Amino acid sequence: MLQKKSTATRTELSQGDISAVIQMAWEDRTTFETIQERIGVSESEVIKIMRAELQPDSFKLWRKRMKGRATKHRALRSAEMKFSDHAVADHRRANC
């Protein structure tokens, strides 16, 4: 059973967790809510991790890509979006 971490900070995360956060943050279908559920990192903490771990140009590219993207927030998704971001996150998490 997967145990949730309570609001983990970057110093408490393993390199594998940080890698998983970065991978899930880049994926269009994985919501910030799923990242919170899986790793215990909020959206603002994901942004801090991305800023610290990515090159400046890569971070700017990611922020531009994520800004306003409906697929990154469950509440903004339309009813036509039938995929489950949990399945994507489960699949990716196994590779870390």
N, C-alpha and C positions, 0 to 999 in steps of 0.2 A: 504494500500500500504506500502510495506517495504521500510523504508528510510535507506540509507547507512550512516554509520558513517564514517567520514573522518579520516583515519589513527588513530584509537583509541589506546591509551596507556593502559597498564595494570591497572593503577590507575583509568582510566575513565570507565572501564568495570565493569558491575555488576557481582556478583557471578554466576548468571545464564548465562551471556555471556561467562565467563571464563569456566564454565562447558560445554557449547555448543562448544567452541573452542576445548577443550580437547577431547570431544566425536567425533567431526568431524575429528580431526587430527588423531585419532586412526583408523577411518574407511578407508578401502582401496579405496573405490569408490569415496569418497569426495575429490575433488582436493583443493589445496591451493588457487586456484583462486576463488572457490566457498566460501571458508571461508572468503576471502577478500571481496567478493560481499555481503555476508550475514551479517558479523559482522564488517568489516572494519579493519581487522587485516592482515598484510602482512605475508609472509612465515617466514621471520626473526623474526617477533614479535610472531608468533605461537611458534617458537623454544624457544624464551625467556620465554613465558608463560609455556610451557611444562617443561622447566628446573626448573622454580620456583615452580611449583605446584606438580610435580611428585617426587617420591622418586628417588634418584640417579640411582639405578639399573633399575627402570621402565623407566626413561628417556633414559638410554643407550640402553635398549631393543627397545624402540620406534625409536630412531635414527637409529639403525641398521636395523630395519624393513623398515623405510622410505627411507633410502639411495638408490638412483637409482631406486626407484619404479615408473614405468611409469604411473601407475594409479593416482598418486598424482599430476601430471601436465598434463593439457589438451594438450599441444603441443607435449608431448611424447607419447600420446595414439595412438594406431594403429586404422585403419579404422574399424577393426572388433569389436571394443568395442562399442556396441550399447546402453549401459545403460546411463541414464542421472543422473549425480551426483546431479543435482538440486532436483530431486524427493527424493533422499536419505536425503539430507540436510533439505528439507522441513519437511519430516516425523520426523526426529530426533529433529529438532528445537521445534516442538510442545510439546515435552516431558520435556522441561526445565522449 
